[in-house]
Amino acid sequence: MKILNSIRVLIASFHQKIWIVVIFAVLLSALLIPVSFLVKVIFDQAIPNNDVNLLLKLTVALIALMTCNGILSIYTRATILRYTKDAVSNIRNALSEKLLRLSHASYQQADISRIHKILVYDTEKLDNFANAIFSVMIPSACISLCLVIILIILNLQMSLLLLAITPLIILITEFLRRASKKSLSQFQASFESFHKKSLFLLEFNKLIKVSSTQQKEAEHHKSIVRELNNSSLRMAIGFIKMSNYQEVVFSVSSIILLAWGSYTVMQGSMTIGTLMSFYFCLFLLKRYLNTIGSALPSVIEGTDSWQQCTRLLSEQHDETYTGTIQHVFDGKIECRDITFSFGELPLFKNFNLSLRPGETTLVIGPNGSGKSTLVNLILGLYQPHEGTVYASDMAYTQWDIQYLRSKIAVVLQEDTTFQGTILENITYGIPNAGPGAVQEAVQYSGLHEFIESLPEGLHTVIGEKGASLSGGQRQKIAIARCFLAKASLIILDEPTNHLDESTVELIASSLKKQKHTPSVLIITHTERLRSRSDQVIELKTAYA
Ligand SMILES: Nc1ncnc2c1ncn2[C@@H]1O[C@H](COP(=O)(O)OP(=O)(O)OP(=O)(O)O)[C@@H](O)[C@H]1O
């Protein structure tokens, strides 16, 4: 049922072209009809009459037919692959769009390694699943059906005998499929912990070193790899058993059929040509059934991956605000009577705040008092449970929130530098910034001296998360990006954390120099910038 559902959704992506798949499969099947007839003529006419000429002609015809079959088969599979790859690309795009639409709150709670696994590994398995179903199983099933019809026409009695073993094959396949499903879930679970652990080792490499836990981590990783190895072996053996048991049942049945067929020939109720033709078709049927069997593991694995993908796609955690209006934003923000909480107790209750163009507002408060949460509310990453946030006198619910955010420049508390050049980091989200504007932003943020000291200057490549930079240099890059954006509102969340006194002074005076007079919101837990601000909001306790 789950498999059928997955097939239905995949077909939906290329339903206008499904008839091409069907036509190819029918053509491939049709090519086999003359083959069985030619084999019969070889044994019934060419051999008994010692007719070498006829034998040669029939052989050439057989070779030509089988070559056509091979070429058409390649063309069929290549054509179908193009459709399935497109269908899987659509699913990959839908997943990444979903990821970008996730609300900040759900992203914070999300299991990132699970989402990463779905995006990268499960979509790859889905690709294998689609290939297995459409380019292997469906054409092979059509051809097998055609071969069964030919077998019935050739000899009904022997076909019925063959049909009698079909339930046995189905029973064995079903039993082994269920067993494989169990080993597959065990494999999935151990693969997930392997994936999580590997990400942890990469992300927390420094923590592991400074905590001297390399040995412990190495042993833990080894035990996870051992479990992965065992579960993957169990799964592979399950799949091998499935195809081998089918093979054995089929071979035994073929021998019984040969014996019965030979007896029938001896009795004179069937010609040797019909027996040979029957056997030739049986050999082809076995080949196509084997092909179907070998595609089964990809189908079983892919069905599970498909479920993971659809589960993620159906999660209802999209952006908080869904308005569409793109209005002129002058930097004016108002929080009117807003209430917001993470749990039972409100972090903000009937809270009011007003940011005005050209003014600097300082929000000061101890750890955990809600300063970063306030930034998230102003960025529209969270929505207040009561009250409304306004930008230029228009409620956030009406704004196209992405557009509004593009008018706000923010220096977040967390590090936002990424692998790339300093220039790429500074111009992230502002791709059209000219060299003059970049130089100006670099001066404003106090980054110029550092850049001048680098042989490659702005084109110096910095490591993952700015690993080759000091905390202050990373902070200055984020501040330069903020100045470059020429936004109507500048938010600096704990900007002074890594900066020395003279740089803080420089940035404070740079903020005042901005000709487009943005409103500025500075979040801090120190008093350093109090004298530079037009208003100070104090969040004294955890519940303002
Ligand atoms: N996503 C979340 N889920 C649940 N509680 C949260 C979440 N984010 C923050 N909190 C809680 O809300 C409170 C305010 O957090 P917030 O980060 O806004 O404080 P802050 O004033 O910026 O602190 P700091 O000065 O340490 O950065 C804290 O008690 C924190 O534990």
The ligand as an ORCA input file, in Angstrom:
! r2SCAN-3c Opt
* xyz 0 1
  N      13.514     28.361     21.948
  C      13.342     28.461     23.268
  N      12.560     27.566     23.887
  C      12.337     27.653     25.221
  N      12.849     28.627     26.014
  C      13.644     29.529     25.432
  C      13.931     29.513     24.047
  N      14.736     30.547     23.745
  C      14.947     31.197     24.924
  N      14.295     30.600     25.920
  C      14.237     31.027     27.318
  O      13.752     32.364     27.344
  C      14.477     33.139     28.269
  C      15.064     34.367     27.577
  O      16.055     33.941     26.641
  P      16.867     35.004     25.793
  O      17.836     34.260     24.954
  O      15.914     35.897     25.091
  O      17.617     35.817     26.934
  P      18.759     36.910     26.824
  O      18.336     38.051     27.624
  O      19.078     37.192     25.383
  O      19.954     36.127     27.499
  P      21.541     36.294     27.301
  O      21.940     37.608     27.844
  O      22.072     35.174     28.086
  O      21.804     36.155     25.831
  C      15.525     32.231     28.884
  O      15.046     31.812     30.142
  C      15.637     31.076     27.917
  O      15.906     29.885     28.599
*
